[in-house]
Amino acid sequence: MTRAIGLSIHRITSRWQLSRDNSDSQYALNGAISIGQVWRQDTVHRYQWSVAPFIHISSADLNDYLNDEKLNSNIFNFYRENHASGWQGSYQYRYQPWVDNYLNFGVASGSNDDWLSLDYLRFNSSWNQYYHGHILQVGLDSYYRFADDHRATATWQYISRVAWQKQIDIGSFSQGWLKISWQQDWGWNNHNISLEFSSGNNQHTGFAPYAHDEIIFPTLQLNHLLERRDYEQ
């Protein structure tokens, strides 16, 4: 059995968006620190838990959301989940009996501003496939959001996700990833399409599911080892 415990600055992100009439702009800042543990009994079953205190600062409020239908959900959203502070916790299980694809299942929750009451429960699942420098991901998330001071009634939310990533060469010093993703909220009937670029040989850092120094797909890991050998020679 292999175990690893870690502490990391898990997320520092920012969002900025012009309003529809271009008269002003909206922004949001997020920060979190995660502590958690990863362990596995063999190469097929892998588990991870993590807890992350967080802060959220946003210039938008309910009036901004009602007046701007294009407001980014990371700045303010219908489900009123953008609390100023609290904690988020998750448990993940990965099943990988195959070489370059796996199934992932997880459950997560987060608190309200009082740090004591629960804001939501999240259940997620995904299938991930690596093939010749490409990664395809298909997933389904479901949320149960409790009624509280920010939400008049309890709400279920269902989200489907499809993403494609391609590894690209950005010079002799590193590799990069280009990612296109589509996310559909079936309950509120809206969607997000995103384009992302990242550099570095590891897809994730911190305590994203199964991050740290692990490369999930063995073929991708072998490619990096060969690249490193060629670089050292």
BADREN-279291 format. One line per field, with one value per residue: residue number from 0; residue in three letters; x negated, y negated, z negated of N, C-alpha, C, O in turn. Coordinates in steps of 0.2 Angstrom, whole numbers, always signed. Layout:
N
pos	[NUM:...];
code	[ala:...];
n_c1	[X:...];
n_c2	[Y:...];
n_c3	[Z:...];
ca_c1	[X:...];
ca_c2	[Y:...];
ca_c3	[Z:...];
c_c1	[X:...];
c_c2	[Y:...];
c_c3	[Z:...];
o_c1	[X:...];
o_c2	[Y:...];
o_c3	[Z:...];
//
This chain:
233
pos	[0:1:2:3:4:5:6:7:8:9:10:11:12:13:14:15:16:17:18:19:20:21:22:23:24:25:26:27:28:29:30:31:32:33:34:35:36:37:38:39:40:41:42:43:44:45:46:47:48:49:50:51:52:53:54:55:56:57:58:59:60:61:62:63:64:65:66:67:68:69:70:71:72:73:74:75:76:77:78:79:80:81:82:83:84:85:86:87:88:89:90:91:92:93:94:95:96:97:98:99:100:101:102:103:104:105:106:107:108:109:110:111:112:113:114:115:116:117:118:119:120:121:122:123:124:125:126:127:128:129:130:131:132:133:134:135:136:137:138:139:140:141:142:143:144:145:146:147:148:149:150:151:152:153:154:155:156:157:158:159:160:161:162:163:164:165:166:167:168:169:170:171:172:173:174:175:176:177:178:179:180:181:182:183:184:185:186:187:188:189:190:191:192:193:194:195:196:197:198:199:200:201:202:203:204:205:206:207:208:209:210:211:212:213:214:215:216:217:218:219:220:221:222:223:224:225:226:227:228:229:230:231:232];
code	[met:thr:arg:ala:ile:gly:leu:ser:ile:his:arg:ile:thr:ser:arg:trp:gln:leu:ser:arg:asp:asn:ser:asp:ser:gln:tyr:ala:leu:asn:gly:ala:ile:ser:ile:gly:gln:val:trp:arg:gln:asp:thr:val:his:arg:tyr:gln:trp:ser:val:ala:pro:phe:ile:his:ile:ser:ser:ala:asp:leu:asn:asp:tyr:leu:asn:asp:glu:lys:leu:asn:ser:asn:ile:phe:asn:phe:tyr:arg:glu:asn:his:ala:ser:gly:trp:gln:gly:ser:tyr:gln:tyr:arg:tyr:gln:pro:trp:val:asp:asn:tyr:leu:asn:phe:gly:val:ala:ser:gly:ser:asn:asp:asp:trp:leu:ser:leu:asp:tyr:leu:arg:phe:asn:ser:ser:trp:asn:gln:tyr:tyr:his:gly:his:ile:leu:gln:val:gly:leu:asp:ser:tyr:tyr:arg:phe:ala:asp:asp:his:arg:ala:thr:ala:thr:trp:gln:tyr:ile:ser:arg:val:ala:trp:gln:lys:gln:ile:asp:ile:gly:ser:phe:ser:gln:gly:trp:leu:lys:ile:ser:trp:gln:gln:asp:trp:gly:trp:asn:asn:his:asn:ile:ser:leu:glu:phe:ser:ser:gly:asn:asn:gln:his:thr:gly:phe:ala:pro:tyr:ala:his:asp:glu:ile:ile:phe:pro:thr:leu:gln:leu:asn:his:leu:leu:glu:arg:arg:asp:tyr:glu:gln];
n_c1	[-4:-3:-5:-2:-4:+1:-1:+4:+4:+18:+26:+26:+35:+42:+55:+61:+72:+80:+95:+111:+115:+103:+100:+95:+86:+84:+77:+69:+60:+52:+46:+37:+32:+26:+26:+23:+24:+17:+19:+15:+18:+15:+11:+23:+34:+37:+36:+42:+43:+47:+46:+51:+49:+56:+57:+67:+69:+80:+85:+98:+116:+133:+141:+133:+132:+145:+147:+138:+137:+127:+117:+102:+102:+93:+91:+103:+118:+133:+135:+130:+118:+106:+99:+91:+81:+76:+76:+71:+73:+67:+69:+61:+62:+53:+53:+44:+41:+36:+23:+22:+34:+47:+59:+67:+74:+82:+86:+91:+92:+97:+95:+106:+105:+104:+96:+100:+113:+119:+117:+119:+120:+110:+109:+99:+94:+83:+76:+60:+49:+33:+24:+12:+6:+17:+31:+46:+61:+76:+90:+101:+109:+118:+127:+133:+141:+143:+156:+155:+149:+145:+152:+168:+175:+172:+161:+158:+145:+139:+125:+117:+101:+89:+73:+58:+40:+24:+7:-6:-21:-32:-45:-62:-62:-51:-34:-17:+1:+16:+33:+50:+66:+83:+97:+113:+127:+141:+152:+153:+152:+141:+125:+107:+92:+75:+58:+42:+25:+10:-6:-20:-25:-17:+1:+9:+7:+4:+18:+28:+38:+28:+16:+0:-15:-12:-9:+5:+8:+0:-7:-9:-17:-28:-32:-37:-48:-56:-58:-65:-77:-82:-84:-94:-105];
n_c2	[+6:-11:-27:-45:-61:-78:-96:-111:-126:-127:-134:-149:-160:-171:-181:-191:-202:-211:-221:-220:-232:-238:-248:-246:-234:-217:-207:-193:-185:-171:-160:-146:-134:-118:-102:-85:-67:-54:-37:-20:-3:+6:+6:+4:-2:-17:-31:-46:-60:-76:-93:-109:-125:-141:-157:-170:-183:-195:-207:-207:-207:-201:-209:-213:-201:-198:-208:-206:-194:-188:-186:-179:-163:-160:-172:-177:-167:-158:-148:-154:-151:-157:-160:-171:-165:-149:-131:-117:-100:-84:-67:-55:-42:-31:-20:-9:+2:+3:-1:-15:-22:-27:-26:-38:-42:-52:-61:-77:-91:-107:-122:-134:-152:-152:-142:-130:-125:-115:-119:-112:-96:-86:-75:-66:-59:-52:-47:-44:-45:-42:-45:-44:-57:-64:-68:-63:-67:-63:-67:-67:-77:-80:-90:-94:-107:-115:-123:-139:-155:-161:-155:-151:-139:-122:-114:-104:-101:-97:-93:-90:-86:-88:-86:-90:-87:-92:-87:-98:-103:-115:-120:-115:-115:-112:-105:-108:-110:-110:-114:-111:-113:-109:-112:-108:-114:-106:-109:-123:-126:-131:-134:-132:-136:-133:-138:-133:-135:-127:-125:-114:-97:-90:-88:-93:-102:-104:-99:-95:-81:-67:-73:-80:-72:-63:-55:-51:-42:-28:-27:-41:-44:-36:-42:-55:-51:-46:-58:-65:-57:-59:-73:-74:-67];
n_c3	[+0:+4:-2:-2:-9:-9:-8:+0:+9:+16:+26:+34:+42:+54:+61:+75:+82:+95:+95:+103:+109:+109:+100:+88:+78:+71:+58:+50:+37:+31:+19:+11:-1:-2:-10:-11:-7:+3:+8:+12:+16:+26:+43:+49:+41:+33:+21:+14:+3:-2:-10:-9:-14:-9:-1:+7:+17:+25:+36:+41:+38:+33:+41:+51:+57:+62:+71:+81:+92:+97:+88:+81:+74:+64:+58:+53:+49:+53:+43:+31:+25:+22:+9:-3:-11:-17:-18:-7:-4:+2:+9:+18:+30:+40:+54:+63:+73:+85:+97:+103:+100:+89:+75:+65:+49:+38:+22:+15:+4:-3:-13:-21:-24:-38:-41:-47:-43:-29:-12:+0:+9:+19:+33:+43:+59:+71:+87:+94:+107:+115:+130:+141:+138:+136:+125:+120:+112:+103:+94:+79:+68:+53:+42:+26:+18:+3:-5:-11:-18:-7:+3:+8:+9:+9:+21:+36:+47:+63:+73:+88:+95:+108:+114:+123:+124:+130:+132:+134:+142:+135:+137:+133:+119:+113:+112:+118:+115:+124:+122:+125:+119:+115:+106:+100:+92:+87:+79:+78:+91:+98:+105:+105:+114:+116:+118:+115:+110:+105:+98:+95:+89:+81:+79:+69:+54:+36:+26:+36:+42:+39:+42:+38:+41:+51:+66:+75:+86:+92:+105:+108:+98:+101:+113:+108:+100:+110:+117:+107:+106:+119:+118:+108:+113];
ca_c1	[+0:-7:-2:-6:+0:-2:+2:+2:+8:+22:+29:+27:+38:+46:+60:+63:+77:+84:+103:+114:+115:+96:+100:+91:+83:+85:+71:+69:+54:+53:+40:+38:+26:+28:+23:+26:+20:+18:+16:+17:+17:+12:+11:+30:+38:+33:+41:+39:+47:+44:+50:+48:+52:+56:+60:+70:+71:+83:+88:+105:+121:+139:+144:+129:+134:+152:+147:+133:+138:+120:+112:+99:+104:+87:+91:+109:+122:+140:+135:+128:+113:+100:+98:+85:+76:+79:+72:+73:+70:+69:+66:+61:+60:+51:+53:+40:+38:+33:+17:+23:+40:+49:+65:+66:+80:+81:+91:+88:+96:+94:+99:+108:+100:+103:+91:+103:+118:+117:+120:+121:+117:+108:+107:+96:+91:+80:+72:+54:+45:+27:+22:+7:+5:+24:+35:+54:+64:+83:+91:+108:+109:+125:+127:+139:+139:+147:+160:+152:+151:+144:+156:+175:+177:+166:+161:+154:+142:+136:+120:+113:+95:+85:+67:+52:+34:+19:+1:-10:-28:-33:-52:-66:-62:-44:-28:-11:+7:+21:+39:+56:+71:+90:+101:+120:+131:+147:+157:+154:+152:+136:+118:+100:+87:+69:+52:+37:+18:+5:-13:-23:-24:-11:+7:+11:+3:+8:+23:+33:+38:+23:+11:-7:-20:-10:-6:+10:+8:-7:-10:-11:-23:-34:-34:-40:-54:-60:-60:-70:-83:-85:-87:-100:-110];
ca_c2	[+0:-17:-33:-51:-66:-84:-102:-115:-132:-123:-138:-156:-162:-178:-182:-198:-202:-218:-221:-220:-238:-240:-254:-244:-227:-213:-203:-189:-183:-165:-157:-141:-130:-111:-97:-79:-61:-50:-31:-15:+4:+9:+1:+3:-6:-23:-35:-53:-64:-83:-98:-116:-132:-145:-164:-172:-190:-197:-214:-207:-205:-198:-214:-212:-194:-199:-213:-204:-187:-185:-186:-173:-159:-160:-178:-176:-162:-157:-144:-157:-147:-161:-163:-175:-161:-143:-125:-112:-94:-79:-61:-53:-35:-30:-13:-9:+9:+3:-5:-22:-25:-25:-29:-42:-44:-56:-65:-82:-96:-114:-125:-141:-157:-151:-136:-125:-122:-113:-122:-108:-90:-85:-68:-66:-53:-53:-43:-48:-41:-45:-41:-47:-64:-67:-66:-64:-66:-64:-67:-69:-80:-81:-94:-95:-113:-115:-129:-143:-162:-163:-151:-150:-132:-117:-114:-99:-103:-91:-95:-86:-89:-85:-90:-87:-90:-89:-89:-102:-105:-123:-121:-110:-115:-110:-103:-112:-107:-114:-111:-114:-110:-111:-111:-110:-114:-104:-112:-130:-126:-135:-130:-136:-133:-136:-136:-134:-133:-126:-122:-109:-90:-88:-91:-96:-103:-104:-94:-92:-74:-63:-77:-79:-71:-57:-56:-45:-38:-25:-29:-47:-44:-34:-48:-60:-48:-46:-65:-67:-54:-63:-80:-73:-65];
ca_c3	[+0:+5:-4:-2:-12:-6:-9:+5:+11:+22:+31:+34:+49:+55:+67:+76:+88:+97:+95:+110:+112:+109:+96:+82:+78:+65:+57:+45:+35:+27:+16:+7:-3:-2:-14:-9:-7:+8:+6:+17:+14:+32:+49:+51:+36:+30:+17:+12:-1:-3:-13:-7:-16:-3:-1:+13:+17:+31:+37:+43:+33:+36:+46:+57:+61:+65:+76:+86:+93:+99:+82:+80:+68:+59:+54:+49:+53:+51:+37:+25:+21:+21:+2:-4:-14:-20:-16:-3:-5:+7:+9:+25:+31:+48:+56:+69:+74:+92:+98:+105:+99:+82:+73:+59:+46:+32:+19:+12:+1:-5:-19:-20:-27:-45:-41:-50:-39:-22:-6:+6:+10:+26:+35:+50:+62:+78:+91:+97:+112:+118:+136:+146:+137:+135:+119:+121:+105:+103:+87:+77:+61:+50:+36:+22:+15:-2:-6:-16:-18:+0:+8:+5:+9:+11:+29:+39:+53:+67:+77:+92:+97:+113:+115:+127:+123:+135:+130:+140:+141:+135:+137:+130:+112:+109:+116:+116:+116:+127:+120:+126:+115:+116:+100:+101:+86:+89:+75:+79:+98:+101:+106:+106:+119:+114:+122:+110:+112:+99:+99:+90:+91:+77:+81:+63:+48:+30:+25:+41:+41:+41:+45:+36:+47:+54:+73:+74:+91:+93:+111:+107:+93:+104:+117:+104:+98:+116:+118:+102:+108:+125:+116:+104:+118];
c_c1	[-4:-2:-6:-1:-3:+2:-1:+7:+12:+24:+29:+29:+41:+50:+61:+67:+80:+91:+105:+114:+108:+95:+96:+89:+85:+79:+73:+62:+56:+46:+41:+32:+29:+23:+26:+21:+22:+15:+19:+15:+13:+12:+18:+34:+34:+38:+38:+45:+43:+49:+47:+52:+51:+59:+62:+72:+74:+86:+96:+110:+127:+142:+140:+131:+140:+152:+142:+134:+132:+115:+109:+101:+99:+87:+97:+114:+128:+140:+133:+123:+107:+100:+92:+80:+80:+74:+75:+69:+72:+66:+67:+59:+58:+50:+50:+37:+35:+27:+18:+30:+43:+56:+64:+73:+78:+87:+88:+94:+93:+98:+102:+103:+99:+98:+94:+109:+116:+121:+123:+118:+116:+106:+105:+94:+88:+76:+66:+50:+39:+25:+18:+7:+12:+27:+42:+57:+72:+85:+98:+107:+117:+124:+134:+137:+145:+150:+156:+153:+150:+149:+163:+177:+171:+167:+156:+151:+138:+131:+117:+106:+91:+79:+62:+46:+29:+12:-3:-17:-29:-41:-55:-65:-56:-39:-22:-5:+12:+28:+45:+61:+78:+93:+108:+123:+138:+153:+159:+154:+147:+130:+112:+96:+80:+63:+46:+30:+14:-1:-16:-21:-18:-5:+9:+6:+7:+12:+29:+33:+32:+17:+4:-11:-18:-7:-2:+9:+1:-10:-13:-17:-29:-37:-39:-47:-59:-63:-66:-77:-86:-88:-93:-106:-112];
c_c2	[-6:-23:-39:-57:-73:-90:-107:-121:-129:-128:-145:-158:-169:-177:-189:-198:-209:-216:-221:-227:-242:-247:-252:-237:-224:-209:-199:-186:-177:-163:-152:-137:-123:-107:-90:-73:-57:-43:-26:-8:+7:+3:+0:-2:-11:-28:-41:-56:-71:-88:-104:-122:-137:-152:-166:-179:-192:-204:-213:-205:-202:-203:-214:-206:-195:-203:-211:-197:-184:-185:-179:-170:-159:-167:-179:-171:-161:-153:-147:-154:-151:-164:-166:-170:-154:-137:-121:-106:-89:-72:-58:-45:-34:-22:-13:-2:+9:-1:-13:-25:-23:-28:-32:-43:-48:-59:-71:-87:-102:-117:-132:-146:-156:-145:-130:-121:-120:-117:-118:-101:-89:-78:-69:-60:-55:-47:-47:-43:-45:-41:-46:-55:-68:-64:-68:-63:-67:-63:-69:-71:-81:-85:-94:-101:-114:-122:-133:-151:-165:-160:-149:-143:-128:-115:-108:-102:-97:-94:-90:-89:-84:-89:-86:-91:-87:-92:-92:-103:-113:-124:-115:-110:-112:-107:-107:-108:-112:-111:-115:-110:-113:-108:-113:-109:-112:-107:-119:-131:-131:-131:-135:-132:-137:-134:-138:-132:-132:-124:-118:-102:-87:-91:-95:-97:-104:-98:-93:-85:-71:-67:-75:-77:-65:-59:-49:-40:-35:-27:-36:-48:-41:-39:-53:-57:-48:-53:-67:-64:-57:-69:-79:-71:-71];
c_c3	[+0:+3:-3:-5:-10:-8:-4:+6:+17:+27:+30:+41:+49:+61:+68:+82:+89:+97:+102:+113:+112:+105:+90:+83:+71:+64:+51:+43:+30:+25:+11:+5:-4:-6:-12:-9:-1:+6:+11:+14:+19:+37:+52:+47:+33:+27:+15:+8:-1:-6:-11:-9:-10:-5:+6:+12:+24:+31:+39:+37:+37:+42:+52:+61:+64:+71:+82:+87:+95:+94:+81:+74:+62:+55:+50:+52:+49:+44:+31:+21:+20:+14:+1:-7:-16:-18:-11:-4:+0:+6:+16:+25:+39:+49:+63:+70:+81:+92:+98:+104:+92:+81:+66:+56:+39:+29:+15:+8:-1:-10:-17:-24:-34:-46:-45:-46:-32:-17:-1:+5:+17:+27:+42:+52:+69:+81:+95:+101:+115:+124:+140:+145:+136:+129:+120:+114:+106:+96:+85:+70:+59:+43:+32:+17:+10:-2:-12:-15:-11:+5:+5:+4:+11:+18:+31:+45:+56:+72:+81:+94:+103:+114:+119:+125:+128:+132:+135:+137:+141:+134:+133:+122:+109:+114:+114:+118:+119:+125:+122:+123:+116:+110:+101:+94:+88:+85:+77:+87:+101:+102:+106:+110:+117:+118:+117:+113:+106:+101:+93:+92:+87:+78:+75:+58:+42:+28:+29:+40:+44:+45:+42:+42:+51:+61:+74:+80:+92:+99:+111:+103:+97:+109:+114:+102:+104:+118:+113:+104:+114:+122:+112:+108:+122];
o_c1	[-9:+3:-12:+5:-10:+8:-7:+12:+9:+24:+31:+25:+43:+48:+62:+66:+82:+94:+101:+113:+108:+91:+93:+90:+86:+75:+77:+58:+60:+41:+46:+27:+34:+17:+32:+15:+28:+10:+24:+10:+9:+14:+19:+38:+28:+44:+32:+50:+37:+55:+41:+57:+46:+62:+59:+76:+71:+88:+99:+108:+127:+144:+143:+131:+141:+156:+142:+131:+131:+109:+113:+101:+101:+84:+97:+114:+129:+145:+132:+123:+102:+100:+87:+74:+86:+68:+81:+63:+77:+61:+72:+55:+63:+47:+52:+31:+32:+25:+16:+31:+40:+58:+60:+78:+73:+93:+82:+100:+87:+104:+100:+98:+94:+96:+90:+109:+112:+127:+128:+113:+120:+103:+108:+92:+91:+74:+68:+49:+40:+25:+20:+8:+12:+26:+43:+55:+74:+83:+101:+105:+121:+119:+139:+133:+151:+147:+155:+158:+152:+149:+163:+180:+167:+172:+151:+155:+135:+134:+114:+107:+91:+79:+61:+46:+29:+11:-3:-18:-28:-42:-52:-68:-56:-40:-22:-5:+13:+28:+45:+61:+78:+93:+109:+123:+142:+158:+165:+155:+149:+129:+113:+95:+80:+63:+46:+29:+14:-2:-13:-16:-15:-5:+12:+1:+13:+10:+34:+28:+30:+14:+1:-11:-22:-4:-4:+9:-4:-16:-18:-22:-34:-43:-44:-52:-65:-68:-70:-82:-92:-93:-98:-112:-117];
o_c2	[-7:-23:-39:-57:-74:-90:-107:-121:-129:-126:-147:-158:-171:-174:-193:-195:-212:-211:-223:-227:-248:-250:-257:-234:-227:-207:-200:-185:-177:-163:-152:-137:-122:-107:-90:-74:-57:-42:-27:-8:+12:-2:-4:-6:-10:-28:-42:-56:-71:-87:-105:-123:-136:-153:-163:-181:-190:-206:-218:-202:-201:-201:-214:-206:-192:-203:-214:-193:-178:-183:-175:-173:-158:-167:-181:-172:-163:-154:-144:-154:-148:-170:-164:-171:-154:-138:-121:-106:-89:-72:-58:-43:-36:-19:-15:-1:+14:-5:-16:-30:-17:-33:-30:-45:-47:-60:-70:-86:-102:-115:-135:-144:-158:-144:-125:-115:-123:-118:-119:-100:-91:-75:-72:-55:-60:-43:-52:-37:-51:-35:-51:-59:-74:-58:-74:-57:-72:-58:-73:-67:-83:-83:-94:-101:-115:-127:-130:-152:-170:-162:-146:-141:-130:-115:-107:-106:-93:-99:-85:-95:-78:-95:-80:-97:-82:-98:-90:-104:-116:-129:-110:-105:-111:-108:-110:-103:-117:-105:-121:-104:-119:-102:-119:-104:-117:-108:-121:-137:-136:-126:-141:-126:-143:-128:-144:-127:-137:-120:-119:-101:-83:-98:-101:-94:-104:-93:-92:-82:-71:-65:-70:-81:-62:-64:-44:-34:-39:-28:-37:-52:-44:-39:-55:-61:-49:-54:-70:-67:-58:-72:-83:-72:-70];
o_c3	[-4:+4:-3:-4:-10:-10:-2:+3:+23:+33:+24:+46:+43:+66:+63:+87:+84:+98:+106:+119:+113:+105:+87:+88:+66:+69:+47:+48:+26:+28:+8:+9:-8:-6:-12:-10:+1:+3:+14:+11:+18:+36:+56:+50:+30:+30:+15:+10:-2:-5:-12:-7:-7:-10:+11:+8:+29:+26:+38:+32:+43:+47:+58:+67:+70:+75:+87:+83:+95:+95:+81:+68:+56:+50:+44:+59:+44:+40:+25:+15:+17:+14:+5:-6:-17:-18:-11:-6:+3:+2:+19:+21:+43:+45:+68:+69:+83:+87:+94:+108:+89:+84:+62:+59:+36:+32:+13:+10:-1:-10:-11:-26:-37:-52:-45:-46:-29:-18:+2:+1:+21:+23:+46:+49:+72:+77:+98:+99:+117:+124:+143:+149:+135:+127:+121:+111:+109:+93:+89:+66:+63:+39:+35:+13:+11:+0:-17:-12:-9:+11:+0:-1:+14:+21:+28:+49:+53:+76:+78:+96:+102:+115:+119:+125:+130:+130:+141:+131:+146:+131:+131:+119:+103:+120:+108:+121:+116:+127:+121:+123:+117:+108:+102:+91:+91:+88:+77:+89:+105:+99:+108:+110:+117:+120:+114:+117:+102:+106:+88:+95:+89:+79:+76:+58:+42:+29:+27:+38:+50:+50:+44:+47:+55:+62:+73:+78:+94:+99:+113:+104:+96:+110:+116:+102:+103:+120:+115:+103:+114:+125:+113:+106:+126];
//
